[in-house]
Structure formats: structure tokens, C-alpha cells
Amino acid sequence: MGRKRDEKSGKYTDAYSDGEFIEAIKSNNGLAGTGEIAEVVGCSHRQALNRLNELEEDGMIISKDVGRSLVWRLAENNE
């Protein structure tokens, strides 16, 4: 079973919604690592990282380097 494509754009549709990633951060007291988010959402670490980067580019979340890990929190407009 392959990924679904949007009929108009031809782009792959996302298997997980933005809301699932936002809720995963909220469920961890508003601060979560990539691995924690991936586990809650049910996707791979790589998928989570890619989507989290997209959400950060859209201004929905903010990342911070903590040691060798990225920690994610909601942007002020999404709290």
C-alpha cells in the first residue's frame, strides 16, 4: 500500500496531521523531544523531524538545541 497523492498537486498527502504533532507536544507539558513526539504520533523519528521542521518554518512551533537533541515547544501563538 503506497502513500496517497493529492489529485490536483500530485504531492503526497501527509499521513499525520499538524494537530497530531501539536497535541503530542502539549501532552508532554508543552516541551518534547523529537523521539517523544514520534512515539506519541506513531511515526518514525525521521518523519517526525521532517514534519516538525515544516511546522517550525510555518511559525507554529520552536526548536532549541539541548545537548545533542532538539526540544520542541509551541510558538506563543499556538499555546
Phi and psi in radians as a Rosetta constraint file:
Dihedral C 1 N 2 CA 2 C 2 CIRCULARHARMONIC -1.541 0.35
Dihedral N 2 CA 2 C 2 N 3 CIRCULARHARMONIC 3.023 0.35
Dihedral C 2 N 3 CA 3 C 3 CIRCULARHARMONIC -1.267 0.35
Dihedral N 3 CA 3 C 3 N 4 CIRCULARHARMONIC 2.634 0.35
Dihedral C 3 N 4 CA 4 C 4 CIRCULARHARMONIC -1.487 0.35
Dihedral N 4 CA 4 C 4 N 5 CIRCULARHARMONIC 2.574 0.35
Dihedral C 4 N 5 CA 5 C 5 CIRCULARHARMONIC -1.970 0.35
Dihedral N 5 CA 5 C 5 N 6 CIRCULARHARMONIC 2.556 0.35
Dihedral C 5 N 6 CA 6 C 6 CIRCULARHARMONIC -1.194 0.35
Dihedral N 6 CA 6 C 6 N 7 CIRCULARHARMONIC 2.280 0.35
Dihedral C 6 N 7 CA 7 C 7 CIRCULARHARMONIC -1.112 0.35
Dihedral N 7 CA 7 C 7 N 8 CIRCULARHARMONIC -0.624 0.35
Dihedral C 7 N 8 CA 8 C 8 CIRCULARHARMONIC -1.382 0.35
Dihedral N 8 CA 8 C 8 N 9 CIRCULARHARMONIC -0.870 0.35
Dihedral C 8 N 9 CA 9 C 9 CIRCULARHARMONIC -1.549 0.35
Dihedral N 9 CA 9 C 9 N 10 CIRCULARHARMONIC -0.430 0.35
Dihedral C 9 N 10 CA 10 C 10 CIRCULARHARMONIC 1.426 0.35
Dihedral N 10 CA 10 C 10 N 11 CIRCULARHARMONIC -0.062 0.35
Dihedral C 10 N 11 CA 11 C 11 CIRCULARHARMONIC -1.356 0.35
Dihedral N 11 CA 11 C 11 N 12 CIRCULARHARMONIC 2.668 0.35
Dihedral C 11 N 12 CA 12 C 12 CIRCULARHARMONIC -1.173 0.35
Dihedral N 12 CA 12 C 12 N 13 CIRCULARHARMONIC 2.475 0.35
Dihedral C 12 N 13 CA 13 C 13 CIRCULARHARMONIC -1.503 0.35
Dihedral N 13 CA 13 C 13 N 14 CIRCULARHARMONIC 2.688 0.35
Dihedral C 13 N 14 CA 14 C 14 CIRCULARHARMONIC -1.393 0.35
Dihedral N 14 CA 14 C 14 N 15 CIRCULARHARMONIC 2.336 0.35
Dihedral C 14 N 15 CA 15 C 15 CIRCULARHARMONIC -1.324 0.35
Dihedral N 15 CA 15 C 15 N 16 CIRCULARHARMONIC -0.398 0.35
Dihedral C 15 N 16 CA 16 C 16 CIRCULARHARMONIC -2.179 0.35
Dihedral N 16 CA 16 C 16 N 17 CIRCULARHARMONIC 2.409 0.35
Dihedral C 16 N 17 CA 17 C 17 CIRCULARHARMONIC -1.428 0.35
Dihedral N 17 CA 17 C 17 N 18 CIRCULARHARMONIC 2.780 0.35
Dihedral C 17 N 18 CA 18 C 18 CIRCULARHARMONIC -0.985 0.35
Dihedral N 18 CA 18 C 18 N 19 CIRCULARHARMONIC -0.699 0.35
Dihedral C 18 N 19 CA 19 C 19 CIRCULARHARMONIC -1.035 0.35
Dihedral N 19 CA 19 C 19 N 20 CIRCULARHARMONIC -0.590 0.35
Dihedral C 19 N 20 CA 20 C 20 CIRCULARHARMONIC -1.141 0.35
Dihedral N 20 CA 20 C 20 N 21 CIRCULARHARMONIC -0.655 0.35
Dihedral C 20 N 21 CA 21 C 21 CIRCULARHARMONIC -1.256 0.35
Dihedral N 21 CA 21 C 21 N 22 CIRCULARHARMONIC -0.703 0.35
Dihedral C 21 N 22 CA 22 C 22 CIRCULARHARMONIC -1.087 0.35
Dihedral N 22 CA 22 C 22 N 23 CIRCULARHARMONIC -0.800 0.35
Dihedral C 22 N 23 CA 23 C 23 CIRCULARHARMONIC -1.127 0.35
Dihedral N 23 CA 23 C 23 N 24 CIRCULARHARMONIC -0.612 0.35
Dihedral C 23 N 24 CA 24 C 24 CIRCULARHARMONIC -1.107 0.35
Dihedral N 24 CA 24 C 24 N 25 CIRCULARHARMONIC -0.671 0.35
Dihedral C 24 N 25 CA 25 C 25 CIRCULARHARMONIC -1.198 0.35
Dihedral N 25 CA 25 C 25 N 26 CIRCULARHARMONIC -0.811 0.35
Dihedral C 25 N 26 CA 26 C 26 CIRCULARHARMONIC -1.030 0.35
Dihedral N 26 CA 26 C 26 N 27 CIRCULARHARMONIC -0.690 0.35
Dihedral C 26 N 27 CA 27 C 27 CIRCULARHARMONIC -1.195 0.35
Dihedral N 27 CA 27 C 27 N 28 CIRCULARHARMONIC -0.217 0.35
Dihedral C 27 N 28 CA 28 C 28 CIRCULARHARMONIC -1.921 0.35
Dihedral N 28 CA 28 C 28 N 29 CIRCULARHARMONIC 0.676 0.35
Dihedral C 28 N 29 CA 29 C 29 CIRCULARHARMONIC 1.071 0.35
Dihedral N 29 CA 29 C 29 N 30 CIRCULARHARMONIC 0.508 0.35
Dihedral C 29 N 30 CA 30 C 30 CIRCULARHARMONIC 1.402 0.35
Dihedral N 30 CA 30 C 30 N 31 CIRCULARHARMONIC 0.146 0.35
Dihedral C 30 N 31 CA 31 C 31 CIRCULARHARMONIC -2.587 0.35
Dihedral N 31 CA 31 C 31 N 32 CIRCULARHARMONIC 2.092 0.35
Dihedral C 31 N 32 CA 32 C 32 CIRCULARHARMONIC -2.618 0.35
Dihedral N 32 CA 32 C 32 N 33 CIRCULARHARMONIC 2.607 0.35
Dihedral C 32 N 33 CA 33 C 33 CIRCULARHARMONIC -1.433 0.35
Dihedral N 33 CA 33 C 33 N 34 CIRCULARHARMONIC 2.862 0.35
Dihedral C 33 N 34 CA 34 C 34 CIRCULARHARMONIC -1.012 0.35
Dihedral N 34 CA 34 C 34 N 35 CIRCULARHARMONIC -0.778 0.35
Dihedral C 34 N 35 CA 35 C 35 CIRCULARHARMONIC -1.099 0.35
Dihedral N 35 CA 35 C 35 N 36 CIRCULARHARMONIC -0.706 0.35
Dihedral C 35 N 36 CA 36 C 36 CIRCULARHARMONIC -1.101 0.35
Dihedral N 36 CA 36 C 36 N 37 CIRCULARHARMONIC -0.739 0.35
Dihedral C 36 N 37 CA 37 C 37 CIRCULARHARMONIC -1.149 0.35
Dihedral N 37 CA 37 C 37 N 38 CIRCULARHARMONIC -0.775 0.35
Dihedral C 37 N 38 CA 38 C 38 CIRCULARHARMONIC -1.021 0.35
Dihedral N 38 CA 38 C 38 N 39 CIRCULARHARMONIC -0.719 0.35
Dihedral C 38 N 39 CA 39 C 39 CIRCULARHARMONIC -1.130 0.35
Dihedral N 39 CA 39 C 39 N 40 CIRCULARHARMONIC -0.779 0.35
Dihedral C 39 N 40 CA 40 C 40 CIRCULARHARMONIC -1.143 0.35
Dihedral N 40 CA 40 C 40 N 41 CIRCULARHARMONIC -0.771 0.35
Dihedral C 40 N 41 CA 41 C 41 CIRCULARHARMONIC -1.258 0.35
Dihedral N 41 CA 41 C 41 N 42 CIRCULARHARMONIC -0.584 0.35
Dihedral C 41 N 42 CA 42 C 42 CIRCULARHARMONIC 1.618 0.35
Dihedral N 42 CA 42 C 42 N 43 CIRCULARHARMONIC 0.515 0.35
Dihedral C 42 N 43 CA 43 C 43 CIRCULARHARMONIC -2.130 0.35
Dihedral N 43 CA 43 C 43 N 44 CIRCULARHARMONIC 3.083 0.35
Dihedral C 43 N 44 CA 44 C 44 CIRCULARHARMONIC -1.303 0.35
Dihedral N 44 CA 44 C 44 N 45 CIRCULARHARMONIC 2.815 0.35
Dihedral C 44 N 45 CA 45 C 45 CIRCULARHARMONIC -1.025 0.35
Dihedral N 45 CA 45 C 45 N 46 CIRCULARHARMONIC -0.762 0.35
Dihedral C 45 N 46 CA 46 C 46 CIRCULARHARMONIC -1.095 0.35
Dihedral N 46 CA 46 C 46 N 47 CIRCULARHARMONIC -0.784 0.35
Dihedral C 46 N 47 CA 47 C 47 CIRCULARHARMONIC -1.044 0.35
Dihedral N 47 CA 47 C 47 N 48 CIRCULARHARMONIC -0.787 0.35
Dihedral C 47 N 48 CA 48 C 48 CIRCULARHARMONIC -1.070 0.35
Dihedral N 48 CA 48 C 48 N 49 CIRCULARHARMONIC -0.810 0.35
Dihedral C 48 N 49 CA 49 C 49 CIRCULARHARMONIC -1.056 0.35
Dihedral N 49 CA 49 C 49 N 50 CIRCULARHARMONIC -0.765 0.35
Dihedral C 49 N 50 CA 50 C 50 CIRCULARHARMONIC -1.071 0.35
Dihedral N 50 CA 50 C 50 N 51 CIRCULARHARMONIC -0.819 0.35
Dihedral C 50 N 51 CA 51 C 51 CIRCULARHARMONIC -1.193 0.35
Dihedral N 51 CA 51 C 51 N 52 CIRCULARHARMONIC -0.670 0.35
Dihedral C 51 N 52 CA 52 C 52 CIRCULARHARMONIC -1.119 0.35
Dihedral N 52 CA 52 C 52 N 53 CIRCULARHARMONIC -0.686 0.35
Dihedral C 52 N 53 CA 53 C 53 CIRCULARHARMONIC -1.082 0.35
Dihedral N 53 CA 53 C 53 N 54 CIRCULARHARMONIC -0.703 0.35
Dihedral C 53 N 54 CA 54 C 54 CIRCULARHARMONIC -1.113 0.35
Dihedral N 54 CA 54 C 54 N 55 CIRCULARHARMONIC -0.760 0.35
Dihedral C 54 N 55 CA 55 C 55 CIRCULARHARMONIC -1.127 0.35
Dihedral N 55 CA 55 C 55 N 56 CIRCULARHARMONIC -0.591 0.35
Dihedral C 55 N 56 CA 56 C 56 CIRCULARHARMONIC -1.202 0.35
Dihedral N 56 CA 56 C 56 N 57 CIRCULARHARMONIC -0.731 0.35
Dihedral C 56 N 57 CA 57 C 57 CIRCULARHARMONIC -1.059 0.35
Dihedral N 57 CA 57 C 57 N 58 CIRCULARHARMONIC -0.564 0.35
Dihedral C 57 N 58 CA 58 C 58 CIRCULARHARMONIC -1.437 0.35
Dihedral N 58 CA 58 C 58 N 59 CIRCULARHARMONIC -0.024 0.35
Dihedral C 58 N 59 CA 59 C 59 CIRCULARHARMONIC 1.385 0.35
Dihedral N 59 CA 59 C 59 N 60 CIRCULARHARMONIC 0.269 0.35
Dihedral C 59 N 60 CA 60 C 60 CIRCULARHARMONIC -1.525 0.35
Dihedral N 60 CA 60 C 60 N 61 CIRCULARHARMONIC -0.530 0.35
Dihedral C 60 N 61 CA 61 C 61 CIRCULARHARMONIC -2.395 0.35
Dihedral N 61 CA 61 C 61 N 62 CIRCULARHARMONIC 2.942 0.35
Dihedral C 61 N 62 CA 62 C 62 CIRCULARHARMONIC -2.320 0.35
Dihedral N 62 CA 62 C 62 N 63 CIRCULARHARMONIC 2.439 0.35
Dihedral C 62 N 63 CA 63 C 63 CIRCULARHARMONIC -1.918 0.35
Dihedral N 63 CA 63 C 63 N 64 CIRCULARHARMONIC 2.758 0.35
Dihedral C 63 N 64 CA 64 C 64 CIRCULARHARMONIC -2.533 0.35
Dihedral N 64 CA 64 C 64 N 65 CIRCULARHARMONIC 2.369 0.35
Dihedral C 64 N 65 CA 65 C 65 CIRCULARHARMONIC -1.318 0.35
Dihedral N 65 CA 65 C 65 N 66 CIRCULARHARMONIC 2.208 0.35
Dihedral C 65 N 66 CA 66 C 66 CIRCULARHARMONIC -2.229 0.35
Dihedral N 66 CA 66 C 66 N 67 CIRCULARHARMONIC 1.804 0.35
Dihedral C 66 N 67 CA 67 C 67 CIRCULARHARMONIC 1.141 0.35
Dihedral N 67 CA 67 C 67 N 68 CIRCULARHARMONIC -2.135 0.35
Dihedral C 67 N 68 CA 68 C 68 CIRCULARHARMONIC -1.828 0.35
Dihedral N 68 CA 68 C 68 N 69 CIRCULARHARMONIC 0.325 0.35
Dihedral C 68 N 69 CA 69 C 69 CIRCULARHARMONIC -2.179 0.35
Dihedral N 69 CA 69 C 69 N 70 CIRCULARHARMONIC 2.754 0.35
Dihedral C 69 N 70 CA 70 C 70 CIRCULARHARMONIC -1.765 0.35
Dihedral N 70 CA 70 C 70 N 71 CIRCULARHARMONIC 2.361 0.35
Dihedral C 70 N 71 CA 71 C 71 CIRCULARHARMONIC -2.022 0.35
Dihedral N 71 CA 71 C 71 N 72 CIRCULARHARMONIC 2.429 0.35
Dihedral C 71 N 72 CA 72 C 72 CIRCULARHARMONIC -2.019 0.35
Dihedral N 72 CA 72 C 72 N 73 CIRCULARHARMONIC 2.497 0.35
Dihedral C 72 N 73 CA 73 C 73 CIRCULARHARMONIC -2.463 0.35
Dihedral N 73 CA 73 C 73 N 74 CIRCULARHARMONIC 2.848 0.35
Dihedral C 73 N 74 CA 74 C 74 CIRCULARHARMONIC -1.276 0.35
Dihedral N 74 CA 74 C 74 N 75 CIRCULARHARMONIC 2.511 0.35
Dihedral C 74 N 75 CA 75 C 75 CIRCULARHARMONIC -1.213 0.35
Dihedral N 75 CA 75 C 75 N 76 CIRCULARHARMONIC 2.717 0.35
Dihedral C 75 N 76 CA 76 C 76 CIRCULARHARMONIC -0.958 0.35
Dihedral N 76 CA 76 C 76 N 77 CIRCULARHARMONIC -0.579 0.35
Dihedral C 76 N 77 CA 77 C 77 CIRCULARHARMONIC -1.326 0.35
Dihedral N 77 CA 77 C 77 N 78 CIRCULARHARMONIC -0.098 0.35
Dihedral C 77 N 78 CA 78 C 78 CIRCULARHARMONIC -2.049 0.35
Dihedral N 78 CA 78 C 78 N 79 CIRCULARHARMONIC 0.142 0.35
